[in-house]
Structures are given as structure tokens and as C-alpha cells.
Amino acid sequence: MKTHAFSRRDFLRTASIGAGALALGDTLSAFAPKADKKLGIALVGLGMYSTDQLGPALQHTQNCYLAGIVTGHPAKAEVWKKRYNIPDKNVYNYETYDQIKNNPDIDIIYVVLPVSMHKEYTIRAAQAGKHVICEKPMALNAKDCEDMIAACKKANRLLSIGYRLHFEPHNMEIMRLGQKQIYGKVTSIDTGNGFTYRGDPNAWRLKKAMAGGGGLMDMGIYSIQGTRYTLGKEPIAVKATQEKTRPDFFKEVDETVFWELEFPGGFTATGKSSYNHDWSYLHVQAERGKFGLEPAFGYGELDGYTSAGPMNIPNIIQQAAQMDDFANCVRQNKQSRVPGEEGLKDMKVVDAIYRSLASGKKEAII
Ligand code: NAD
């Protein structure tokens, strides 16, 4: 089989495609251009993702740097201050959060909190005059996403969602192959994402009020994204079923969910999410060939193939690329490739999947 070497030219071409919506990138004239300096990011919530991924990734960024932190734990603040040389004046807690508005070192607030807190902390960040990155899933439901988008617009601040895979070369190649129909029209998509949850049974991820849901909200969002950015189209309806093998453990949230996502014209893609299976794949069949990723969605080493052979694409620090792109958007006063509207589209699908689980019927995505 022929190897598909991934050249810099391919990368740049892919980078210009973007996710699901080739029309994004409107210039937002309301923002004053920034000087050509590294923009300061403050991380809100110093849990697993901030500690293991975002903090380290910010040591590799070109357009932004770790300027500040917001944490409710003074002991954590001490560790971070020492590790990343953060001055006292850039350390906040949840009571002093709004005072960030007076801090010119901080241009961007990155919300890395439990899902139920995303809306409030995003809106307060925008009201403090800061641009915002909010982690996935964007909020508990689509209505909250709409409120977040409206608040950021009203404050004239940019909002982006922590969709790192839109800056990840394997996934960007999938967007190119699918959206440009390099192997012809896509005829089938099957995707799954999940892990076997063995963590604390009292963690926020298992509480419906804090997480909004289980494996679907946390992991399924990537499968939904993957399907949407392979096609570059929006689904119109969904039919879902679920399985619970540990109902005593997953008392409040979904464990494994299966769905069929319907697109205009009748094309249907299958997807699944789980807190009880280790899945990470996206397999696509097209008229003249196939392509896919496995693993597809993590931040470790990803791997891809086409009918022509292995993709041979280098892995990168996804979060560094994602944050650098947003800092660049802020500098250039332009909409992110993954704005709040992108998070909203996924939450509309998630909401419809939960409606379908409740009704047992196909539900429109509205
Ligand atoms: P975590 O539980 O490790 O960290 C959550 C943080 O929020 C902790 O620092 C905790 O102290 C703080 N917090 C503040 N108020 C809290 C409260 N009332 N209850 C619980 N915690 C509270 O979670 P995490 O894995 O770091 O996830 C945080 C966010 O990042 C989630 O939205 C998650 O979906 C997202 N995430 C994204 C990725 C990705 O690849 N993009 C990966 C992991 C997590």
C-alpha cells in the first residue's frame, strides 16, 4: 500500500478548511487590535485537565502564556505559583474572580470547571472584559449555550470552545478528506468514544446537576463533532438507545449511549459514547475509498489511514495549537474556528439524543 506522506502544504491547506462550517471566520470589527505581544491566559479551575494538559501546554505556546490562575485551594495556588512563576497579583479565588477586570496582564480567561459552572464563569469573564475559552461540553444544555453566546456578544468579547481536535492534524485531514470529497461522497460513518470509568463514585462527573449527563456529554461530544466535521453538514434528527450494566454506579447519568444521526437527504451516521468501554475511533467509507482514525480523539498519539495507506501525520501538542490559534484570533479581531456557536450545535444534538432516550422515538434536532 502506498504511504500518504503529510506535507506542510497539506497541513496549510487542511488548516484553511476548519470545522463543519467552512463559512466561519467573520471579522469582528468591534475589537481593538492588540499589540503584538504574547497574550495572558488565566486558567479557572486547577483540576486534572488544567494540571496535566493546559498548564504544561502553555509552556509551548507562541502567542499566549500562563499569566494567572483562579482556584479555591490556597495550597494549589502555591504549587502553581512556584511551578510557573506566577506573581501574587495574578492569583484569584472564586470570591475575587470578578476583580480580574482590573488586571491588564490577563487577556483571556479559560474556564476549566465542572460543566454546570461553565455558563456562569464564561458570562462573568466576558463581563469582566476578557475573551473566553470554555471547555467542552459547552454547558448543561443548548439554551445555556445561547445565553453564553449572547452575553459574550453583548460584552464584545470573543468566545471559543476547547475543541482541541480542530487544530489536530489527523482530525484536520479527516475534515479535508470528508468535506472535499477526496474519495467521493461519504457513504457511511461509524464513530465511538468512551473510557471505562473507575474513578470516585462521588465525583461531579456522576452527578447530573453538575455534569448534565454521563458518557454522552463527556465523551460522545467528540463522536458527534467527528461526524459533523467529516461531512461539514448539520444533522436534522437522531434516534438513540442506551445500555446500563452498572446502574448502582451510574445512578444519575448515562453509561453507554448508541445513536443514529440523520442528515438532510437521508444519510445516517452511527455513533456511540460510553463510561464503560474504551473506544476512540472514526471510520469513514466513501464512494471510492475509506479513511479513518483509531485512536481518534485523545491527546495521546493518534493514528490514521486512508485507502492509500497510513496517514503518517506527526502528533502535536493539541492544546498549545488550540490556545495559540485563539490568541491569534484575539490579536486579529476575528472569530475563532470553534466559536460558541460550534459548541451550541453539538449541544443541540446532545439535547435531542436525551429527548430520544426519554421518548424512545426519533427526535428532531432543533
Ligand atoms: P476536575 O474534577 O479534575 O477539575 C475540576 C476543577 O474544578 C477542580 O480544580 C475543582 O477544584 C474545581 N471546582 C470548583 N468548584 C467546584 C465544585 N463546586 N465542584 C467540583 N469541582 C469544583 O475536572 P477536569 O477533568 O479537569 O475537567 C474540567 C473541565 O475540563 C470539564 O468541563 C471537562 O469536560 C473538561 N475537559 C476537557 C478535556 C479536553 O480534552 N478538552 C479533557 C478533560 C477535561
Residues whose N, C-alpha, C, O or C-beta is under 5 A from the ligand:
A	BS01	NAD	G45 L46 G47 M48 Y49 S50 V112 L113 P114 V115 E135 K136 P137 G162 W204
